[in-house]
Amino acid sequence: GSIHHPGARGCHQLIREGAVLVETIDHILEALQGWKNLPPSNEPGETKPGPTHPLLALLHAAPQTSEGLSASSGWPLPKVLAALTELELDNSVACEAGRWFARA
């Protein structure tokens, strides 16, 4: 959108942050190519999915919704959702009917 239109600010911010235009499933698959081969990042303060992951401990106790995990962990919902995505990609959790379960 126009740089003068206030409604385009969000889109412009996404572009500045490196967003990619996706119009089809092929675009998504192309962007995901090789993601399993990426080395683990070692960013300071990053929580790595694993057997001691705090969300896994909560999910081993009982299945929960994303919002429930946010409340019980004290983490903001976006952080919970990002962690759940990582755990799901790692095949450590699954979501069924809106509830997250730890895989055995």
OpenMM code with the backbone's topology and positions (N, CA, C; nanometers):
from openmm import Vec3, app, unit

residues = "GLY SER ILE HIS HIS PRO GLY ALA ARG GLY CYS HIS GLN LEU ILE ARG GLU GLY ALA VAL LEU VAL GLU THR ILE ASP HIS ILE LEU GLU ALA LEU GLN GLY TRP LYS ASN LEU PRO PRO SER ASN GLU PRO GLY GLU THR LYS PRO GLY PRO THR HIS PRO LEU LEU ALA LEU LEU HIS ALA ALA PRO GLN THR SER GLU GLY LEU SER ALA SER SER GLY TRP PRO LEU PRO LYS VAL LEU ALA ALA LEU THR GLU LEU GLU LEU ASP ASN SER VAL ALA CYS GLU ALA GLY ARG TRP PHE ALA ARG ALA".split()
positions = [
    Vec3(0.0815, -0.1191, 0.0000),
    Vec3(0.0000, 0.0000, 0.0000),
    Vec3(0.0859, 0.1255, 0.0000),
    Vec3(0.0188, 0.2343, -0.0131),
    Vec3(0.0861, 0.3638, -0.0158),
    Vec3(0.1571, 0.3907, 0.1166),
    Vec3(0.2737, 0.4531, 0.1089),
    Vec3(0.3464, 0.4873, 0.2311),
    Vec3(0.2738, 0.5962, 0.3099),
    Vec3(0.1771, 0.6617, 0.2459),
    Vec3(0.1030, 0.7691, 0.3106),
    Vec3(-0.0263, 0.7190, 0.3739),
    Vec3(-0.0644, 0.5938, 0.3491),
    Vec3(-0.1900, 0.5393, 0.4020),
    Vec3(-0.1639, 0.4729, 0.5368),
    Vec3(-0.2291, 0.5226, 0.6439),
    Vec3(-0.2044, 0.4662, 0.7769),
    Vec3(-0.2401, 0.3170, 0.7868),
    Vec3(-0.3350, 0.2714, 0.7066),
    Vec3(-0.3759, 0.1318, 0.7110),
    Vec3(-0.2716, 0.0355, 0.6575),
    Vec3(-0.1707, 0.0865, 0.5891),
    Vec3(-0.0675, 0.0001, 0.5315),
    Vec3(0.0525, -0.0168, 0.6242),
    Vec3(0.0516, 0.0483, 0.7385),
    Vec3(0.1675, 0.0433, 0.8287),
    Vec3(0.2000, -0.0985, 0.8744),
    Vec3(0.0983, -0.1757, 0.9068),
    Vec3(0.1216, -0.3133, 0.9519),
    Vec3(0.1888, -0.3973, 0.8452),
    Vec3(0.1403, -0.3853, 0.7219),
    Vec3(0.2006, -0.4597, 0.6104),
    Vec3(0.3439, -0.4146, 0.5869),
    Vec3(0.3656, -0.2855, 0.5942),
    Vec3(0.5006, -0.2331, 0.5736),
    Vec3(0.5954, -0.2846, 0.6816),
    Vec3(0.5467, -0.2915, 0.8055),
    Vec3(0.6295, -0.3432, 0.9150),
    Vec3(0.6659, -0.4889, 0.8891),
    Vec3(0.5694, -0.5694, 0.8440),
    Vec3(0.5967, -0.7101, 0.8142),
    Vec3(0.7032, -0.7238, 0.7058),
    Vec3(0.6945, -0.6398, 0.6033),
    Vec3(0.7930, -0.6440, 0.4947),
    Vec3(0.9311, -0.6071, 0.5481),
    Vec3(0.9377, -0.5042, 0.6336),
    Vec3(1.0666, -0.4648, 0.6920),
    Vec3(1.1262, -0.5776, 0.7755),
    Vec3(1.0400, -0.6586, 0.8358),
    Vec3(1.0867, -0.7687, 0.9209),
    Vec3(1.1163, -0.8953, 0.8415),
    Vec3(1.0997, -0.8896, 0.7096),
    Vec3(1.1363, -1.0044, 0.6265),
    Vec3(1.0222, -1.0960, 0.5879),
    Vec3(0.8990, -1.0499, 0.5986),
    Vec3(0.7852, -1.1330, 0.5598),
    Vec3(0.7929, -1.1684, 0.4117),
    Vec3(0.7349, -1.2818, 0.3775),
    Vec3(0.7347, -1.3300, 0.2400),
    Vec3(0.5900, -1.3414, 0.1935),
    Vec3(0.5634, -1.2987, 0.0714),
    Vec3(0.4296, -1.3095, 0.0153),
    Vec3(0.3994, -1.4552, -0.0167),
    Vec3(0.2872, -1.5041, 0.0334),
    Vec3(0.2456, -1.6421, 0.0101),
    Vec3(0.1057, -1.6387, -0.0494),
    Vec3(0.0917, -1.6974, -0.1693),
    Vec3(-0.0385, -1.6997, -0.2354),
    Vec3(-0.0935, -1.8407, -0.2528),
    Vec3(-0.0057, -1.9405, -0.2497),
    Vec3(-0.0510, -2.0780, -0.2708),
    Vec3(0.0207, -2.1713, -0.1740),
    Vec3(-0.0296, -2.2931, -0.1632),
    Vec3(0.0352, -2.3939, -0.0799),
    Vec3(0.1760, -2.4231, -0.1308),
    Vec3(0.1964, -2.4128, -0.2609),
    Vec3(0.3300, -2.4348, -0.3172),
    Vec3(0.4306, -2.3336, -0.2631),
    Vec3(0.3862, -2.2088, -0.2440),
    Vec3(0.4745, -2.1067, -0.1873),
    Vec3(0.5142, -2.1442, -0.0443),
    Vec3(0.4197, -2.1971, 0.0318),
    Vec3(0.4479, -2.2379, 0.1698),
    Vec3(0.5459, -2.3541, 0.1715),
    Vec3(0.5195, -2.4548, 0.0888),
    Vec3(0.6078, -2.5712, 0.0840),
    Vec3(0.7482, -2.5327, 0.0398),
    Vec3(0.7560, -2.4402, -0.0549),
    Vec3(0.8863, -2.3926, -0.1016),
    Vec3(0.9628, -2.3243, 0.0120),
    Vec3(0.8918, -2.2450, 0.0920),
    Vec3(0.9562, -2.1745, 0.2030),
    Vec3(0.9995, -2.2703, 0.3135),
    Vec3(0.9288, -2.3814, 0.3274),
    Vec3(0.9603, -2.4770, 0.4336),
    Vec3(1.0644, -2.5800, 0.3934),
    Vec3(1.1025, -2.5818, 0.2667),
    Vec3(1.2005, -2.6797, 0.2199),
    Vec3(1.3263, -2.6743, 0.3047),
    Vec3(1.3644, -2.7878, 0.3580),
    Vec3(1.4875, -2.7965, 0.4341),
    Vec3(1.4783, -2.7531, 0.5788),
    Vec3(1.3599, -2.7188, 0.6295),
    Vec3(1.3519, -2.6711, 0.7671),
    Vec3(1.3960, -2.7772, 0.8670),
    Vec3(1.3767, -2.9039, 0.8372),
    Vec3(1.4186, -3.0104, 0.9285),
    Vec3(1.5709, -3.0211, 0.9346),
    Vec3(1.6404, -2.9699, 0.8324),
    Vec3(1.7862, -2.9798, 0.8277),
    Vec3(1.8565, -2.8614, 0.8927),
    Vec3(1.7797, -2.7664, 0.9448),
    Vec3(1.8407, -2.6492, 1.0056),
    Vec3(1.9075, -2.6870, 1.1374),
    Vec3(2.0252, -2.6327, 1.1648),
    Vec3(2.0888, -2.6609, 1.2939),
    Vec3(2.0113, -2.5913, 1.4054),
    Vec3(2.0136, -2.6453, 1.5263),
    Vec3(1.9431, -2.5787, 1.6360),
    Vec3(2.0075, -2.4441, 1.6647),
    Vec3(1.9236, -2.3460, 1.6925),
    Vec3(1.9786, -2.2135, 1.7220),
    Vec3(2.0247, -2.2113, 1.8665),
    Vec3(2.1214, -2.1290, 1.8923),
    Vec3(2.1756, -2.1167, 2.0272),
    Vec3(2.1587, -1.9750, 2.0779),
    Vec3(2.0400, -1.9179, 2.0552),
    Vec3(2.0163, -1.7820, 2.0997),
    Vec3(2.0067, -1.7799, 2.2518),
    Vec3(2.0677, -1.6806, 2.3169),
    Vec3(2.0612, -1.6727, 2.4628),
    Vec3(1.9169, -1.6572, 2.5098),
    Vec3(1.8824, -1.7279, 2.6147),
    Vec3(1.7489, -1.7159, 2.6718),
    Vec3(1.6426, -1.7947, 2.5999),
    Vec3(1.6788, -1.8640, 2.4936),
    Vec3(1.5796, -1.9394, 2.4184),
    Vec3(1.5515, -2.0713, 2.4900),
    Vec3(1.4219, -2.1052, 2.5022),
    Vec3(1.3835, -2.2312, 2.5636),
    Vec3(1.3750, -2.3358, 2.4552),
    Vec3(1.4476, -2.4424, 2.4728),
    Vec3(1.4494, -2.5475, 2.3725),
    Vec3(1.3500, -2.6556, 2.4103),
    Vec3(1.2717, -2.7041, 2.3112),
    Vec3(1.1816, -2.8141, 2.3404),
    Vec3(1.2611, -2.9366, 2.3840),
    Vec3(1.2098, -3.0072, 2.4777),
    Vec3(1.2763, -3.1272, 2.5254),
    Vec3(1.2013, -3.1850, 2.6433),
    Vec3(1.2524, -3.2912, 2.7001),
    Vec3(1.1814, -3.3562, 2.8086),
    Vec3(1.1637, -3.2663, 2.9308),
    Vec3(1.2496, -3.1650, 2.9481),
    Vec3(1.2368, -3.0774, 3.0635),
    Vec3(1.1664, -2.9466, 3.0282),
    Vec3(1.1093, -2.9372, 2.9109),
    Vec3(1.0397, -2.8153, 2.8701),
    Vec3(0.9242, -2.7894, 2.9669),
    Vec3(0.9110, -2.6667, 3.0160),
    Vec3(0.8062, -2.6370, 3.1145),
    Vec3(0.6649, -2.6690, 3.0652),
    Vec3(0.6370, -2.6447, 2.9380),
    Vec3(0.5025, -2.6744, 2.8876),
    Vec3(0.4783, -2.8244, 2.8813),
    Vec3(0.5823, -2.9011, 2.8494),
    Vec3(0.5669, -3.0469, 2.8479),
    Vec3(0.5334, -3.0986, 2.9865),
    Vec3(0.5969, -3.0429, 3.0878),
    Vec3(0.5678, -3.0847, 3.2249),
    Vec3(0.4210, -3.0596, 3.2576),
    Vec3(0.3686, -2.9447, 3.2168),
    Vec3(0.2274, -2.9138, 3.2412),
    Vec3(0.1360, -3.0066, 3.1628),
    Vec3(0.1743, -3.0385, 3.0394),
    Vec3(0.0898, -3.1240, 2.9558),
    Vec3(0.0958, -3.2697, 2.9984),
    Vec3(0.2058, -3.3129, 3.0586),
    Vec3(0.2112, -3.4496, 3.1104),
    Vec3(0.1150, -3.4643, 3.2277),
    Vec3(0.0928, -3.3555, 3.3015),
    Vec3(-0.0004, -3.3592, 3.4144),
    Vec3(-0.1443, -3.3709, 3.3655),
    Vec3(-0.1787, -3.2946, 3.2606),
    Vec3(-0.3154, -3.2983, 3.2063),
    Vec3(-0.3197, -3.2206, 3.0757),
    Vec3(-0.4022, -3.2658, 2.9794),
    Vec3(-0.4201, -3.1903, 2.8548),
    Vec3(-0.4780, -3.0520, 2.8858),
    Vec3(-0.4373, -2.9530, 2.8073),
    Vec3(-0.4837, -2.8165, 2.8306),
    Vec3(-0.5010, -2.7421, 2.6993),
    Vec3(-0.5797, -2.6364, 2.7039),
    Vec3(-0.5912, -2.5459, 2.5896),
    Vec3(-0.4698, -2.4527, 2.5893),
    Vec3(-0.4506, -2.3827, 2.4797),
    Vec3(-0.3415, -2.2848, 2.4713),
    Vec3(-0.3579, -2.1785, 2.5794),
    Vec3(-0.4814, -2.1322, 2.5965),
    Vec3(-0.5095, -2.0295, 2.6965),
    Vec3(-0.4842, -2.0824, 2.8374),
    Vec3(-0.5212, -2.2080, 2.8610),
    Vec3(-0.4964, -2.2698, 2.9910),
    Vec3(-0.3478, -2.2810, 3.0203),
    Vec3(-0.2705, -2.3170, 2.9173),
    Vec3(-0.1250, -2.3249, 2.9339),
    Vec3(-0.0658, -2.1875, 2.9637),
    Vec3(-0.1195, -2.0859, 2.8990),
    Vec3(-0.0725, -1.9499, 2.9229),
    Vec3(-0.0972, -1.9116, 3.0686),
    Vec3(-0.2167, -1.9434, 3.1178),
    Vec3(-0.2511, -1.9098, 3.2563),
    Vec3(-0.1673, -1.9901, 3.3561),
    Vec3(-0.1523, -2.1199, 3.3318),
    Vec3(-0.0811, -2.2036, 3.4289),
    Vec3(0.0706, -2.1847, 3.4239),
    Vec3(0.1229, -2.1455, 3.3083),
    Vec3(0.2679, -2.1250, 3.2973),
    Vec3(0.3091, -1.9826, 3.3326),
    Vec3(0.2140, -1.8891, 3.3207),
    Vec3(0.2472, -1.7486, 3.3416),
    Vec3(0.3100, -1.6836, 3.2197),
    Vec3(0.3173, -1.7592, 3.1088),
    Vec3(0.3741, -1.7068, 2.9846),
    Vec3(0.2662, -1.6337, 2.9063),
    Vec3(0.3036, -1.5299, 2.8303),
    Vec3(0.2056, -1.4664, 2.7416),
    Vec3(0.1644, -1.5652, 2.6317),
    Vec3(0.0407, -1.5528, 2.5859),
    Vec3(-0.0131, -1.6467, 2.4875),
    Vec3(0.0738, -1.6587, 2.3621),
    Vec3(0.1261, -1.5494, 2.3045),
    Vec3(0.2110, -1.5663, 2.1853),
    Vec3(0.3338, -1.6537, 2.2114),
    Vec3(0.3936, -1.6424, 2.3297),
    Vec3(0.5098, -1.7248, 2.3633),
    Vec3(0.4686, -1.8715, 2.3762),
    Vec3(0.3512, -1.8961, 2.4363),
    Vec3(0.2998, -2.0332, 2.4493),
    Vec3(0.2759, -2.0926, 2.3111),
    Vec3(0.2119, -2.0156, 2.2227),
    Vec3(0.1818, -2.0658, 2.0883),
    Vec3(0.3096, -2.0955, 2.0103),
    Vec3(0.4101, -2.0106, 2.0241),
    Vec3(0.5376, -2.0348, 1.9552),
    Vec3(0.6035, -2.1620, 2.0085),
    Vec3(0.6025, -2.1788, 2.1402),
    Vec3(0.6628, -2.2982, 2.2002),
    Vec3(0.5861, -2.4237, 2.1596),
    Vec3(0.4527, -2.4155, 2.1569),
    Vec3(0.3720, -2.5307, 2.1164),
    Vec3(0.3999, -2.5686, 1.9714),
    Vec3(0.4208, -2.4697, 1.8873),
    Vec3(0.4538, -2.4976, 1.7474),
    Vec3(0.5853, -2.5735, 1.7387),
    Vec3(0.6855, -2.5279, 1.8135),
    Vec3(0.8150, -2.5970, 1.8147),
    Vec3(0.8003, -2.7392, 1.8682),
    Vec3(0.7246, -2.7541, 1.9755),
    Vec3(0.7045, -2.8870, 2.0339),
    Vec3(0.6278, -2.9782, 1.9387),
    Vec3(0.5324, -2.9202, 1.8654),
    Vec3(0.4552, -2.9997, 1.7692),
    Vec3(0.5441, -3.0433, 1.6528),
    Vec3(0.6289, -2.9534, 1.6043),
    Vec3(0.7213, -2.9884, 1.4965),
    Vec3(0.8217, -3.0938, 1.5427),
    Vec3(0.8514, -3.0931, 1.6710),
    Vec3(0.9420, -3.1911, 1.7300),
    Vec3(0.8691, -3.3220, 1.7635),
    Vec3(0.7393, -3.3253, 1.7340),
    Vec3(0.6541, -3.4419, 1.7597),
    Vec3(0.6432, -3.4740, 1.9091),
    Vec3(0.6529, -3.3718, 1.9932),
    Vec3(0.6425, -3.3907, 2.1377),
    Vec3(0.5015, -3.3687, 2.1894),
    Vec3(0.4206, -3.2918, 2.1142),
    Vec3(0.2826, -3.2644, 2.1543),
    Vec3(0.1908, -3.2776, 2.0336),
    Vec3(0.0622, -3.2891, 2.0624),
    Vec3(-0.0397, -3.2920, 1.9577),
    Vec3(-0.1606, -3.2147, 2.0080),
    Vec3(-0.2347, -3.1580, 1.9148),
    Vec3(-0.3555, -3.0843, 1.9497),
    Vec3(-0.4756, -3.1566, 1.8905),
    Vec3(-0.5717, -3.1866, 1.9753),
    Vec3(-0.6958, -3.2495, 1.9309),
    Vec3(-0.8117, -3.1771, 1.9966),
    Vec3(-0.9056, -3.1342, 1.9153),
    Vec3(-1.0263, -3.0653, 1.9629),
    Vec3(-0.9917, -2.9464, 2.0533),
    Vec3(-0.8864, -2.8746, 2.0179),
    Vec3(-0.8513, -2.7536, 2.0917),
    Vec3(-0.7721, -2.7760, 2.2191),
    Vec3(-0.7400, -2.9010, 2.2506),
    Vec3(-0.6630, -2.9320, 2.3714),
    Vec3(-0.5283, -2.9920, 2.3314),
    Vec3(-0.4244, -2.9493, 2.3987),
    Vec3(-0.2891, -2.9976, 2.3723),
    Vec3(-0.2572, -3.1148, 2.4630),
    Vec3(-0.1940, -3.2164, 2.4055),
    Vec3(-0.1552, -3.3376, 2.4770),
    Vec3(-0.0056, -3.3595, 2.4584),
    Vec3(0.0612, -3.4054, 2.5634),
    Vec3(0.2010, -3.4469, 2.5502),
    Vec3(0.2023, -3.5873, 2.4927),
    Vec3(0.2899, -3.6105, 2.3962),
    Vec3(0.3051, -3.7461, 2.3423),
    Vec3(0.3958, -3.8243, 2.4362),
    Vec3(0.3634, -3.9515, 2.4540),
    Vec3(0.4391, -4.0356, 2.5482),
    Vec3(0.5808, -4.0591, 2.5048),
] * unit.nanometer
topology = app.Topology()
chain = topology.addChain("A")
for resn in residues:
    res = topology.addResidue(resn, chain)
    for name in ("N", "CA", "C"):
        topology.addAtom(name, app.Element.getBySymbol(name[0]), res)
